[in-house]
């Protein structure tokens, strides 16, 4: 399952192929196209399709979730295969933009761009949706070249597509939510790291990262939250409902989203990859 990245032309003027699929399914062994969406997302998208799809089981049913370049979260049934190229069956869709992001006084609000920065207006989905506890968590955002603007973090019932809660405390973001022990951590492009209760949407704390954060999502491991900025600052905070900064380090180049495996923390930057082994007690 792959996003096609269908989007606008190099003049930022129009979508050359508005009816091209945004989500396709390939046979992983042969590369043959076996299914595609037919939602005509290209007719509504703002800039491009950026987000990657995910799949997960909800109530014994496997679904594929995709954040569209039109700001809408989609759920599809898995591809069935066959001699023809079937259309993916949509189960539900959810608009991640609150109504007042799309229009005001009956008139549509304009989408921001590199030549016309505005804090208002709708945004697309860039970060990857996350499935946790039968719910989907996703945030909207735009290219950092479009400036700061109104964002929204949404929690959606994965089975029905109904809103559980949302928060407009998060501004535009390119990040993928990080969730652990019932807490959700997400930075926005203005440089704020937020901690939410994943079940209720209550925000426990917010921390200024002293720089814009379009280059990295937060990551949680070993009871710590790792976050980074494009101004080369690498932060480590204690995971939990109370904010506690453990360290602040300036690197030579901007850190990208970190990850961990087998007790080792991997920190990629624009020039190198650093592996930091954990303590034996922390390795599991």
C-alpha positions in Angstrom: 0.0 0.0 0.0 1.6 3.3 -1.1 0.9 6.9 -1.5 1.4 8.1 -5.1 2.3 11.7 -4.0 -0.1 13.1 -6.7 0.0 16.9 -6.4 0.1 20.3 -8.0 2.5 21.3 -10.8 5.8 23.1 -10.5 4.0 26.5 -10.9 1.9 25.7 -7.8 -1.1 26.4 -10.0 -3.1 23.2 -10.6 -3.2 19.5 -10.3 -2.3 18.1 -13.8 -3.9 14.7 -13.1 -6.8 15.3 -10.7 -8.3 11.9 -11.2 -5.1 9.9 -10.7 -5.2 7.6 -7.6 -3.7 8.8 -4.4 -3.4 5.4 -2.8 -2.4 2.3 -4.8 -1.8 -1.4 -3.9 1.0 -3.4 -5.5 1.8 -7.1 -5.4 4.9 -7.0 -3.2 6.6 -9.9 -5.1 5.9 -8.8 -8.7 5.2 -5.1 -8.4 1.9 -5.5 -10.3 -0.8 -3.0 -9.6 -3.7 -4.9 -7.9 -5.9 -2.1 -6.5 -6.3 1.7 -6.2 -8.6 4.3 -4.6 -11.2 6.2 -6.6 -12.0 9.0 -4.2 -10.8 11.7 -6.6 -8.7 13.2 -3.9 -6.8 15.1 -6.6 -9.8 17.3 -7.3 -9.7 18.6 -3.7 -6.1 18.4 -2.6 -4.3 21.6 -1.6 -0.6 20.8 -2.4 0.3 17.1 -2.5 -0.4 13.8 -1.0 2.3 13.4 1.6 1.2 10.9 4.2 1.9 7.1 4.2 -0.9 4.6 4.8 -1.1 2.3 7.8 -3.0 -0.9 8.4 -4.4 -2.3 11.6 -7.0 -4.7 13.0 -10.1 -3.1 14.6 -12.7 -5.4 16.2 -11.4 -8.4 14.3 -11.5 -6.5 11.0 -8.4 -5.4 9.1 -8.6 -1.8 7.7 -6.2 0.5 5.8 -6.0 4.1 7.0 -4.8 7.0 4.8 -4.4 10.7 5.4 -5.3 12.6 2.2 -3.9 15.7 0.7 -7.4 17.1 1.1 -7.2 17.0 4.9 -9.5 14.0 5.1 -8.7 10.7 6.8 -9.9 7.6 5.0 -10.5 4.0 6.0 -10.5 1.3 3.3 -11.1 -2.4 3.2 -7.9 -4.3 2.1 -7.5 -5.2 -1.5 -9.2 -8.4 -2.7 -7.2 -8.9 -5.8 -8.4 -10.4 -9.1 -7.8 -10.2 -12.8 -8.9 -6.6 -13.0 -7.7 -3.6 -11.0 -10.4 -3.1 -8.5 -11.3 0.0 -6.6 -10.6 0.0 -2.9 -13.8 0.1 -0.9 -14.1 3.0 1.4 -15.4 2.2 4.9 -15.5 5.8 6.2 -14.0 9.2 5.9 -13.4 12.0 8.5 -12.6 15.6 7.8 -9.6 16.6 10.1 -10.3 20.3 9.4 -12.9 21.9 11.7 -15.7 23.6 9.7 -14.4 27.1 10.5 -11.0 26.2 9.0 -12.7 25.7 5.6 -15.1 28.6 5.4 -16.1 31.8 7.2 -19.4 33.6 6.8 -20.3 31.2 4.0 -17.2 31.9 1.9 -14.3 29.4 1.6 -11.0 30.3 3.3 -7.9 30.3 1.0 -5.2 27.8 1.5 -1.8 29.3 2.5 1.1 29.0 0.1 4.8 30.0 -0.2 3.6 33.3 -1.9 0.7 34.0 0.4 1.2 33.1 4.0 -2.0 33.1 6.2 -2.6 31.5 9.6 -6.2 30.7 8.6 -7.6 28.2 6.1 -7.6 24.4 5.8 -4.5 22.1 5.8 -3.7 18.6 4.5 -2.4 15.6 6.4 1.4 15.2 6.2 2.3 13.1 9.2 1.4 9.4 9.4 -1.8 8.4 11.3 -1.3 6.3 14.4 -3.6 3.4 15.5 -3.7 3.0 19.3 -6.3 1.5 21.5 -8.9 1.2 18.7 -8.5 4.9 17.8 -6.7 6.8 15.1 -4.6 9.9 16.0 -3.6 12.3 13.2 -2.7 16.0 12.8 -3.0 18.5 10.0 -0.3 20.8 8.6 1.4 22.4 5.7 4.8 23.0 4.2 6.9 25.1 6.6 7.4 27.5 3.7 3.7 28.5 4.2 4.4 30.0 7.7 2.6 29.3 11.0 -1.1 28.6 11.1 -4.0 26.9 12.8 -3.6 23.2 13.2 -5.7 20.4 14.8 -5.0 17.1 16.4 -7.8 14.6 16.0 -8.7 11.4 17.7 -11.1 9.3 15.7 -12.8 6.0 16.4 -11.1 3.5 14.1 -14.1 1.4 13.5 -16.7 4.1 12.8 -14.8 7.2 11.8 -16.6 9.2 14.4 -14.8 12.0 16.3 -13.7 11.1 19.9 -12.0 14.4 20.5 -9.9 17.1 18.9 -7.6 19.8 20.0 -6.8 23.1 18.3 -4.0 23.8 20.8 -1.6 22.2 18.3 -0.7 24.4 15.4 0.2 23.1 12.0 2.4 20.1 12.2 4.2 17.6 9.9 4.7 15.1 12.8 3.5 11.6 13.5 2.1 11.3 17.0 4.1 9.3 19.5 2.0 7.4 22.1 3.1 5.5 25.1 1.4 4.5 28.4 -1.7 6.4 27.4 0.1 9.7 26.7 0.5 11.3 23.3 3.5 13.5 22.4 3.6 15.7 19.3 5.5 18.8 18.2 4.1 21.5 16.0 6.1 23.5 13.4 6.2 26.6 15.7 8.5 24.7 18.0 6.2 23.5 20.8 6.1 20.0 22.1 2.8 19.0 23.5 1.8 16.1 25.9 -1.9 15.0 25.8 -4.0 12.3 27.5 -4.6 10.0 24.6 -8.0 9.0 25.9 -9.5 12.4 26.8 -7.6 15.0 24.9 -6.5 16.8 28.0 -3.2 18.6 27.5 -0.9 18.1 30.5 2.0 20.3 29.4 3.7 22.1 26.5 7.4 22.8 26.2 9.1 25.3 23.9 11.9 23.6 21.9 13.5 26.9 20.9 13.2 26.3 17.2 11.0 25.0 14.5 10.3 21.3 14.3 9.3 20.4 10.8 12.2 17.9 10.4 11.4 15.5 13.3 8.6 13.8 15.1 8.8 13.0 18.8 9.9 9.5 19.9 9.3 7.7 23.2 11.6 5.0 24.6 12.9 4.0 28.0 10.7 6.4 29.9 12.0 9.4 27.9 10.7 11.7 25.1 13.1 12.6 22.4 12.5 15.7 20.2 14.6 17.9 17.9 14.5 21.2 16.0 15.9 22.5 12.7 18.2 24.8 14.8 20.2 21.7 15.8 18.8 21.3 19.3 18.2 17.8 20.6 16.0 17.5 23.6 15.4 14.7 26.1 12.4 15.0 28.5 11.0 12.6 31.0 7.9 10.8 29.8 4.9 11.5 32.0 2.2 13.9 33.0 4.7 16.3 34.7 7.1 18.2 32.4 10.8 17.5 33.3 13.7 18.4 31.0 16.5 15.9 31.3 18.9 17.3 28.7 19.4 19.9 26.0 22.2 19.3 23.4 23.3 21.3 20.4 24.4 19.1 17.5 26.3 20.1 14.3 23.3 19.6 12.0 19.5 19.2 12.5 18.5 15.9 14.0 15.8 13.9 12.3 13.3 11.6 14.0 15.1 9.2 16.3 14.3 5.5 16.8 15.4 2.6 19.0 15.9 -1.1 18.6 17.4 -3.8 20.8 18.3 -1.3 23.5 20.2 1.1 21.1 19.0 4.7 20.4 19.7 5.8 16.8 20.0 9.6 16.2 20.1 10.5 12.5 21.2 14.0 11.4 21.7 15.5 7.9 25.4 14.3 8.0 25.6 11.2 10.1 23.9 8.5 12.1 24.9 8.1 15.8 24.1 4.9 17.8 23.9 5.3 21.5 23.7 2.0 23.6 21.4 2.0 26.6 22.2 0.6 30.0 21.8 -3.1 30.5 18.7 -2.6 32.7 17.1 -0.4 30.0 17.9 -2.6 27.0 14.7 -4.7 27.1 
